[in-house]
Amino acid sequence: MSPPRAVLSWSSGKDCAFALVEARRLGLADVVAILTTTNEAFDRVAMHGTRNALLRAQSAALGLPVIEVPLPWPCSNEEYEARMAAAMEKVAALGVRHMVFGDLFLEDVRAYREAKLAPLGVEAIFPLWGRNTGDLAREMIAAGVDARLVTVDPRHLDASFAGRKFDAALLADLPDAVDPCGERGEFHTAVVAGPMFSAPIPVRNGEVVTRDGFVFADLIPEGDA
């Protein structure tokens, strides 16, 4: 039996990228598009702060179309859910009844996703769920995933980690209380190379700024100003 057609929830980071790799390897899903929430005020991916130009470069390297869900800033939960519902109509138009997520162990997040998708007749798939995150982080690195820390929560991790490469040296430097994959929001990443891409995405480092209590390290794709 062929795996079900699915859309991948795409944040621009390592977990969703590796979820795509594993969904394909395990035959869990045939991913036909990625879906991403973006911030209308800043022209960036919501939460991670990745430039939309990099998001579109990722889409091209994946060989998958991106369904962008622009959100206002600030954005109420009601507005978020309304815009996501409209985006899911586009998903339904693709004949898709499954959605892949890169979540690792947060039960409340998983329950929320499943509750919102169930009335739409869409089933959630979690290829990475329940894995030891230290082992998973090392597996990603060994597989060739090249990710950079683009958002850091300074309440949990020193601001100096912003902009660093997600590699063995970084894992060794993380405080014991920080999850190796940043699953509790200690940090977020943007992926620029890996087995999910047809080719690496050339980038250069931009400014590091503090905004709304988070530290953001800009990652600029080649050709963007």
Buried (B, 14 or more C-beta within 10 A) or exposed (E): EEBBBBBBBBBBBBBBBBBBBBBBEEEBBBBBBBBBBBBEEBEBBBBBBBBBBBBBBBBBBBEBBBBBBBBEEEBEEEEBEEBBEEBBEBBBEBEBBBBBBBBBBEEEEBEEBBEBBEEBEBBBBBBBBEBEBEEBBBBBBEBEBBBBBBBBBBEBBEBEBBBBBBBEEBBEEBEEEBBBBBBBBBBBBBBBBBBBBEEEBEBEEBEBEEEEEBBBBBBBBEEBE
